[in-house]
Amino acid sequence: MSGTLFGLGIGPGDPDLITLKALKILQKATVIAYPAPDKGDSLARSIVESHLPGNQEEIIIRTPMVAGNTPAHDVYDEYAVVIEDHLEEGRDVAVLCEGDPFFYGSFMYIFERLAHRYDSEIIPGVSSLMACAAQANFPLASRKDILTVLPGPLGEDELERRLADTDAAAIMKVGRHLDKIVRVLKKLDLTEKAIYVEHATMTNTKTLTIAELEKAKAPYFSMILVQKRGEAWV
Ligand SMILES: C[S@@+](CC[C@H](N)C(=O)[O-])C[C@H]1O[C@@H](n2cnc3c(N)ncnc32)[C@H](O)[C@@H]1O
């Protein structure tokens, strides 16, 4: 019998924010796989490191960080074959996904290649959206609020149009798009209705107002939250 492919949401950074279900699967799987940059350590593996039993085979999915909309298809083709070999041999493979697997997660490229042929199970995780709101003490949306999730790489005009047309927003993938996002917030007079969070729930987390952000550089793991009433309960 073939093994099962698990898409394992492991939460936004704090190792305690993994669900019990994900923890049980993590510790039972024969093989774990996780994304890592071209060079350097895997954030996903570091999140679960203290939970690992130490006897598992590990597949490091080295993915180049490329700008734009196209995932590294050849890389996912290659690793899908490696994972498939294990599944064929009856070994369960748990692919670690920072936050939640289906919320902007690269796991979906593995899922796309294998889930129609093997048993697969997705374990939802605490996503960065919820983690950032909690970290910043920033309730996001209530009642009839429309909450919009916006990728930072969007063009400036589209970002402005979408932000103008919502009650609350989470702007993801801030990184090198910080200046553009701050310009749009200023134009819409939203700087005092927004908050910046980096590395939510990790030991190096930081929460700043937009005014405090002047001249700051944002890492990839950062987000800006907006609530137009300022306080969601008002
Ligand atoms: C490829 S997406 C992955 C999202 C992830 N699957 C989730 O459910 O949160 C990466 C983006 O998520 C956001 N992100 C993920 N973890 C974060 C954290 N701990 N603190 C702040 N932002 C985070 C950042 O905006 C980052 O650019």
The ligand as an ORCA input file, in Angstrom:
! r2SCAN-3c Opt
* xyz 0 1
  C       4.509     32.485      1.157
  S       3.531     33.319      2.341
  C       3.195     31.997      3.444
  C       1.984     32.224      4.312
  C       1.723     31.066      5.253
  N       1.377     29.874      4.529
  C       0.646     31.394      6.270
  O      -0.345     30.661      6.377
  O       0.800     32.366      6.990
  C       4.737     34.264      3.176
  C       4.184     35.555      3.719
  O       3.414     35.282      4.869
  C       3.612     36.288      5.835
  N       4.161     35.672      7.056
  C       4.348     34.366      7.255
  N       4.776     34.148      8.524
  C       4.850     35.360      9.122
  C       5.185     35.769     10.433
  N       5.540     34.896     11.379
  N       5.148     37.104     10.706
  C       4.768     37.990      9.767
  N       4.422     37.639      8.507
  C       4.450     36.338      8.194
  C       4.558     37.330      5.257
  O       3.771     38.358      4.707
  C       5.263     36.511      4.202
  O       5.752     37.350      3.183
*
